[in-house]
Amino acid sequence: MARLVTFLGSINVGGNRIKMVDLVTALTDAGFRDVSTVAASGNVILTDDRDPSMLEIQLESVVEQTFGFKSCAMVRTQDEIRYAIDENPFHGTGPRYGSDKMVHSIFLSQQPDKSAVDALIEEHRSKGSERLALGDRVLFLDYVHGVGVSSLSNKVLERRLGCKGTARNMISLKRILDKMVA
């Protein structure tokens, strides 16, 4: 049985409020094992041996049926979380707020077309100071001045890359990895 993390998108942003205890209960009632959360933003750690793509569908369904809104679920292994930290070229280099607060790994539902990523990077060069790079089913992004002031919103990224995604900063990812290996 593998320890996995699920990143649920759209949790506790906008009107999509969920208490983590209620999320744990809903997932446990749906048959998931060893369910715990990290922070109040839809980071769920669980133990499972099923195919991650099937788990994503099941997790999305539980959230929609129980809480009444759509969420995307990205299931990743410990190694994939470690990769999202270690291979992020901006990790430890951000100029603001202790560097890692603005540096994100955006977990993607599929590998985007490299030409779409290259076009986004080229177009954005003249529009903002954010830095972007592509990994394996992850987009590395340094928001530099903050997510709230960036034109690279999740909706823009999803539209441009042709896939869903949900972001976590380096500080959160390190906490999640620590809890996964504990």
C-alpha positions as CSV (number, residue, x, y, z in Angstrom):
1,M,0.0,0.0,0.0
2,A,1.4,3.4,-1.0
3,R,1.1,6.6,0.9
4,L,-0.3,9.2,-1.6
5,V,-1.2,12.8,-1.5
6,T,-4.2,14.3,-3.2
7,F,-4.2,17.9,-4.0
8,L,-7.8,19.0,-4.3
9,G,-8.3,22.3,-6.2
10,S,-10.8,25.0,-5.2
11,I,-10.9,24.0,-1.6
12,N,-11.5,26.9,0.9
13,V,-11.2,29.5,-1.8
14,G,-14.2,31.5,-3.1
15,G,-17.4,30.0,-1.7
16,N,-16.1,26.5,-1.5
17,R,-15.6,26.1,2.3
18,I,-15.0,22.7,3.8
19,K,-13.9,21.9,7.3
20,M,-11.0,19.4,7.0
21,V,-12.6,17.1,9.6
22,D,-15.7,16.9,7.4
23,L,-13.5,16.1,4.4
24,V,-11.7,13.3,6.3
25,T,-15.1,11.9,7.4
26,A,-16.5,12.0,3.8
27,L,-13.4,10.3,2.3
28,T,-13.3,7.7,5.1
29,D,-17.0,7.0,4.7
30,A,-16.3,6.5,0.9
31,G,-13.8,3.8,1.7
32,F,-10.5,5.6,1.7
33,R,-7.9,4.5,4.3
34,D,-5.6,6.3,6.7
35,V,-7.0,9.7,5.6
36,S,-5.4,12.9,7.1
37,T,-5.0,16.5,5.9
38,V,-2.3,19.0,5.9
39,A,-3.5,22.6,6.3
40,A,-7.0,23.7,5.3
41,S,-6.4,23.8,1.6
42,G,-7.4,20.4,0.3
43,N,-4.1,18.5,0.9
44,V,-5.2,14.9,1.7
45,I,-2.8,12.1,2.6
46,L,-4.1,8.6,2.3
47,T,-3.0,5.0,1.8
48,D,-4.2,3.2,-1.4
49,D,-3.0,0.8,-4.1
50,R,-5.5,1.7,-6.8
51,D,-4.6,3.4,-10.0
52,P,-4.1,7.1,-9.3
53,S,-6.2,8.2,-12.3
54,M,-9.1,6.2,-11.0
55,L,-8.6,7.6,-7.5
56,E,-8.7,11.2,-8.9
57,I,-12.1,10.5,-10.4
58,Q,-13.4,8.9,-7.2
59,L,-12.1,11.7,-5.1
60,E,-13.6,14.4,-7.3
61,S,-16.9,12.5,-7.2
62,V,-16.9,12.4,-3.4
63,V,-16.3,16.1,-3.1
64,E,-19.0,17.0,-5.6
65,Q,-21.6,14.6,-4.1
66,T,-20.8,15.5,-0.5
67,F,-20.1,19.2,-0.7
68,G,-21.9,20.3,-3.8
69,F,-19.1,21.7,-6.0
70,K,-16.6,20.5,-8.5
71,S,-13.0,20.1,-7.5
72,C,-10.0,18.7,-9.4
73,A,-8.0,16.0,-7.7
74,M,-4.3,15.4,-8.4
75,V,-2.9,12.2,-6.8
76,R,0.9,12.1,-6.4
77,T,3.4,9.8,-4.7
78,Q,6.1,10.7,-2.3
79,D,8.7,10.6,-5.1
80,E,6.6,12.9,-7.2
81,I,6.3,15.4,-4.3
82,R,10.1,15.2,-3.8
83,Y,10.5,15.8,-7.5
84,A,8.2,18.8,-7.4
85,I,10.4,20.3,-4.7
86,D,13.9,19.3,-5.8
87,E,13.5,19.9,-9.5
88,N,11.8,23.3,-9.2
89,P,14.4,25.6,-10.6
90,F,13.2,28.5,-8.6
91,H,13.2,26.7,-5.2
92,G,15.3,28.7,-2.8
93,T,15.9,31.6,-5.3
94,G,12.8,33.8,-4.8
95,P,13.7,37.4,-3.9
96,R,10.7,38.0,-1.6
97,Y,9.3,36.6,1.7
98,G,11.9,34.1,2.5
99,S,11.9,32.9,-1.2
100,D,9.8,29.8,-1.0
101,K,6.4,31.4,-0.2
102,M,6.0,32.7,-3.8
103,V,7.6,29.7,-5.5
104,H,5.0,27.1,-6.6
105,S,4.7,23.7,-8.2
106,I,1.4,23.5,-10.1
107,F,0.3,19.9,-10.4
108,L,-1.2,19.2,-13.8
109,S,-3.8,16.7,-14.9
110,Q,-1.6,15.7,-17.9
111,Q,1.6,16.7,-19.5
112,P,0.9,19.8,-21.6
113,D,2.2,20.3,-25.1
114,K,5.7,21.8,-24.8
115,S,4.9,24.3,-27.6
116,A,2.0,25.7,-25.5
117,V,4.3,26.2,-22.5
118,D,7.0,27.8,-24.6
119,A,4.4,30.2,-26.2
120,L,3.1,31.1,-22.7
121,I,6.6,31.7,-21.4
122,E,7.6,33.8,-24.4
123,E,4.3,35.8,-24.4
124,H,4.6,36.5,-20.6
125,R,8.2,37.8,-20.8
126,S,6.9,41.3,-21.6
127,K,3.9,41.2,-19.2
128,G,5.3,40.3,-15.8
129,S,8.2,39.3,-13.7
130,E,7.0,35.7,-13.0
131,R,9.3,32.9,-14.0
132,L,8.0,29.6,-15.4
133,A,9.5,26.2,-16.3
134,L,8.0,22.9,-17.2
135,G,8.5,19.6,-15.4
136,D,6.9,16.2,-15.6
137,R,3.1,16.9,-15.1
138,V,4.1,20.0,-13.1
139,L,4.6,23.6,-14.0
140,F,7.1,25.4,-11.9
141,L,6.2,29.0,-11.2
142,D,7.8,31.8,-9.2
143,Y,5.2,34.4,-8.6
144,V,7.9,36.9,-7.4
145,H,5.4,39.6,-6.2
146,G,2.6,37.4,-5.2
147,V,-0.2,35.3,-6.7
148,G,-2.8,38.0,-6.2
149,V,-1.1,40.5,-8.5
150,S,-0.2,38.1,-11.2
151,S,-2.0,37.8,-14.5
152,L,-1.1,34.0,-14.5
153,S,-4.2,32.9,-12.6
154,N,-5.2,29.2,-12.5
155,K,-7.9,29.8,-15.1
156,V,-5.4,31.5,-17.5
157,L,-2.9,28.7,-17.1
158,E,-5.5,25.9,-17.6
159,R,-6.8,27.6,-20.7
160,R,-3.4,28.1,-22.2
161,L,-2.0,24.7,-21.3
162,G,-5.2,22.7,-22.0
163,C,-5.3,20.9,-18.7
164,K,-6.4,21.3,-15.1
165,G,-4.0,22.2,-12.4
166,T,-3.7,23.1,-8.7
167,A,-0.7,24.9,-7.1
168,R,1.1,24.5,-3.8
169,N,4.1,26.6,-2.6
170,M,7.4,25.1,-1.5
171,I,6.6,25.6,2.2
172,S,3.4,23.6,1.9
173,L,5.0,20.9,-0.2
174,K,7.8,20.4,2.4
175,R,5.2,20.1,5.2
176,I,3.2,17.6,3.1
177,L,6.3,15.5,2.3
178,D,7.3,15.5,6.0
179,K,3.9,14.2,7.0
180,M,3.9,11.6,4.2
181,V,7.2,10.0,5.4
182,A,6.5,10.3,9.1
